[in-house]
Amino acid sequence: MKDNNISRVDERDIIFARMNYKKGTPEYDDYYNRNSHKEEMDNMFRAMPQMGGQGTATYDPVNSPIVDACFGFLADIKKFSEGKKQPGKSQSVDSNMITGRIKGIAEFFNAKLVGITSMKEYHYYSHRGRPEASYGQKIYKYHKYGIAFAVEMDKEMIFRAPQLPEAIAVTKGYVEAAVIGMVLSYYIRELGFEARNHMDGNYLVIAPLVAQDAGLGEIGRNGLLITKKYGPRVRLGVVTTDLPLVVDDRMEIGIPQFCRECEKCVRTCPGKAIPSGPQLEIGGVMRWQINPDQCYQRWRALGTDCGICLASCPFSDSIPEEYMERIKTSKSIRKEVMENHERKHGIRPYIKDKPKWL
């Protein structure tokens, strides 16, 4: 598919943006005047207990506030995602040298994967939707380069999905990615170049698309970026910039081939939100598309972001490197990986007990 045939996503349509719209506000009226078919369902979600709140299946009066604390911190710092570059400092830099420096800083601050891509229009939302102050703004200013990075989420915490430890691991990932993005963007602005940190609650870009093009992995059936070493057990961050960088090649692991045959996430998804069958052309791209409303309804009932599709993915466990090299080309290897995973974990890994510190 050509880049100019790929449809851009409107952030106003995503469920996290829609949950911010309050009845009687201009945002609410504008959105539901244009999307009246979603109003009844969205109001049903709003009437459910809040994520992590009393009345959800996983609520714990002492432990649940850990998640709220993380998101509270992220909400407080997201205003620092943008800033002015230092005047008069911008100068010619060696692209190879500075690319290595950027990747080294990200890894030192605990990024497990880092890649660079040339930014395309489809990486960006078409309009903003989550922040009330910028609702409906068209996104038209694009940086030339995107730095995508991934932090690992603890395997044993994710294998406790859909219980609270999984949600704590996820929010920890968001915090770590936000901090890495802040350090990189502040550093680049100190050099005299523009930089923006795209973090939870303040994205202009769709992080998995940027990360896929930057060579970190491939997007799977569950709609998540799947990496070679950590599978979907990663949280992503993106910094966009005009600092001249060396781009990486897109990686082909063989995720589409594997996902076509596996479907373990389809079988284990409690919200039945992940599609079975082949990829379809959606928005100019061959892909699978989850049902975000069915997924989110399960989140609100559980009080966590579920995470069962992360836990059940065979790539979330360790796949030997000699198998990884043949995943794309060998159906027998793909079958063996699936059978080994089934023998080890059954339908999916599940650690019932909480970690001692919880």
N, C-alpha and C positions, 0 to 999 in steps of 0.2 A: 504494500500500500504506500502511496505517496503521502508525504507529510501534510500536504495541503488538503488531502481528503479526510484527514482525521478530525473528528468533531471535538471541540473543546467542551469541558464540563463546566456548568454553572454552579458555583459554590452554594448559591441560594437553594439548590435542590437537595443538597446532602442532608441527612437526618440530623446531624449535629447543629447545622444552621437552623433548620426548621424548628427544633426544640427551643430555640432562643426567641422565637416570635411570640409576642404577648398580645392577647386580644385587646383591641382598641388602639393599637399602635399603627403608625403608617406602614411599618414593615409587614405586620400581620395582614393588614388590609390589601396591600399590594400583592403579596405572595398568593393569598388564597383567592383573590379576585381572578388571578391568572391560573390557579391550580385548585379549583374548588373540589376536585375529586379527592384531594389529600386531606382536606380540613377535618373531616370526621375521624379519620384514622389517627391523625396527629393529636387531636384533642383527647382521644382515648389513651395515647401514650402519656400525655401530660397528666392525666388523671391517675396514672399508676404511681407507686412509690418511686422516689428518686433513686438514681443509681447509688448503691451503697447505703440506702436509707432503710429505716425501720419499716418492716412489712415485706422486704425482699427475702428471698430464700437463704441468702448467705449473710444476712446482717449480723454484725457483732458490735456491741456498743463500744468496745475498746479498740478492736482491730480495724473496723471499717473506716474510721477517720484517718487512717494512714493514707488511704487513697485520696481522700478529700484534701489532706494536707499537701500532697504532691501537686495536685491540680491547682490548689490555691497558690502555691509558689509559682507555678508556671504562668498563671494568670497575672501575677504581680510583675513578672519580668518580661512578658511578651512585648511590652511597649519599647523595650530596648533592642528589638529585632532590627530596627533601622537606625541609622545615624549618619552624620555628615563626615565625609572623608577629610583627612587633615589637608589643609590648603598648602599648595606649593611643594608638596613632598613627592608627588607622582613623578616618576622617572622611568627610564627604560630599564626593564628587568629581564634577566635570562629566563625564558619560559621553563626550560628543563629544571633549572636550579630551584625556582620558586614553586614549581609543582611538587618537587620532592620535599621542599620545606613544608608546604601546606599538608601534604599527606603525613609527614613525620609528626607534625603538631597534633593532627587529628588522632593518630595512633597513640601518641604519648598520653593524650587525654582519654584513652580507653576506647577509641573506635576500633572495631575488629576488621572492618572493610572500608576502603576509601576508593572512590573513582571520580573521574572528571568527564563531563560530556558537554557538547555544544547545545545550548538551550534552544528549544523549538517552541513554536506557539502552543502546540498541544500539551506541552508540559505545564502550562499555566491555566488556571481557571479563567473562564471568560468574564465572570463578574464575581465580586465579593459578596459573601452572605453571612458570615458568622459575626463579625463585629458590628454592633448596631450603628456606630458612627460612620461606617463605610459601606453599609448595606447598598447593594445595587451598583456600586462603582465598577466601571469597566476596567479591566486590567489590560493595559496596552504598552506599558514600559517594561522592556525585557532586557535582562543582562545577557551577555554573550556566553558566559560559562556557568555551569552548575557543578558544585562539589557535593557529591552524595556520599554519605557515610552511614555505617550500621553499627549499632551496639548490640551485644548479645544479651538475650534474656535467659536467666538461669533455667536450665533444663528441668531440674526437680520441682521448681516452682511452677513452671508451665505444665508439667505432668500432673499437677494437682487441679488442673482445670476441671470444672468451672468454679472451683472454690476460691475464696478470697486471696490465698497466696498467689494465684495466677494474676489477679488484678494488680496486686502490689508489685509483682515483677514487671508488668506492663508499664505502670506509672513510673517506676524506677528507670525504665528504658527511655521514656519520654523526657525525664529530667536529665539523664546523662546526654541524650542527643541535643537537648536545648543548650546545655552548658558548652558542649563541643562547638556547636554552631555559633554561640556568642563569642567564644575565644577566637575562632577563625575570622568572623566578620569584624570584630574589633581590631584584630591584627591587620587585616587587609586594609581597613580604613586608615590605620596608622601609617601604612605605606603610601597612602594618597590615592587609593582606588575605591570605587563604590563596592559595597557588599551588603547583602541582606540575609539575615538568618530566618529560615522558614521553620517554625516550630509549632507545637500544639497550640491551637487557638489563634494562630496568626500565620497561616499559610497563604501564599499566592500560587504555589505550585502543588502538583500532585506527586508526592514524594516517590511512590513506587515506580512511576513512569520515568522520572529522572534517574532513579537508581538503576533501573533496568538498562537504560541507554548508557549509563556510566560503567556498565560491566560488573555490577554487584551480584546479579542473578537474573532469574526470569520469573515472570508473574504466572502463578499456577491457577488451578481450577478454583481455589478458595479466594481468589482475588488478591492474594498476598504475594509479595516478593519472596521467592524461595532461593536461598543461597546454597552453594555447594557444601559448606562446612556446618552451617547452623540451621539449614532449612528455613522455615518461616519464623524461627525463634529470634527475630531481630526487630528492633525499632530503628526507624530511619530518620536521618536529618539531612537537610539540604541548605547550602549557602550558595547564593547566586552572586556573580561579581563580573566586573569588566577587567579584572586583573588577567593578563594574558597567560593562559595555562595550556598544557599539553593534554589532549583528550585521550581517553581510553577506548578500546574497542568494546563493542557489545559482546557479552558472553552467551554462548549456547551450551547449556548443560544437558538439555534433553528433557526439560520439565514438561513441555506440551505432550511429548510422546509418553512420558511416565504417567501424567495425570489422566490421559485418555484411557489408560488401562487400569489404574489404581482405584479411584473413586472412594477411597476410604473416608475422606472428609464428607462425601455425600451421605454415606451410610451412618456416620456418627453425628452429623449436625442435628442438634435437638430442635432447631427452628425450621428444618427442611428448606434452608435458604440457599443451598449450593446446588447448582444444576447438574444433572446427569447428562450423559451423551457428549457429542462432539462440540467443538467450538463453533460459534456463529459469527457472522460479520456484524459487528455492532459499532456504530460511529466510525466506520471506515477501517476497523481493525478486527482481525479474527481473534476471538477471545471468549472466555466464559464470563458470565455476569451474575453475581450473587443477587439475591433479593434483599436489599438493605433493610427494608421495613420488617420482614420476618425475622431477620437477624437481630435487629434492635429491640423488637418486642420481647425476645428471649432475654436479652441483656437486662431490660427493665424488670422482668420477673425474677431473674437470678440475683440482681444487684451487683453483678460483675460483668466484664466484657466477654464472658463465656470462655473463649480460647480453646474449645475442644478441637476445632479444626487445626490449630497449631499443634496441639498435643498428639493428635492422631496421625499427622503427616509423617511418613517414614523418613523424610529428610530431617525431621527434628531430632532424630536419634543419629548415631554415628554410622555412616555408610562407608565401608572401606574404600580407600582411594582407587584401588584397582577396579572396583565396580563403578565408581564415579566416572572414570575415563570411558566406560563403555555403555553408560546409561542411554545415551542418545541413539546408539547404533544397534544395540543388541536387545531384542525382545526377551531372550532367555535370561539375560542379566537382570532386566527389569522384573521379570517374574520371580527370580531368585531373591531379589531384594524384598519384594512384597511378601514372599513366603517366609523369609527369615524374620521379618518384622512381625508377622502374624504368630509365628512360633514363640517369639520372645514376649510379645505384649498382648496377644489375643486381639480383640477388636480395636483396642487402643491402650496406651499406657495410662495408668491411673494410680497416683499415690494418695491414699485416703487420709493419712495422718498429717496434721499440721507440722511445720518445722518447730523445733523446741522453743525458739525465741518468740513464737506466736502462741 
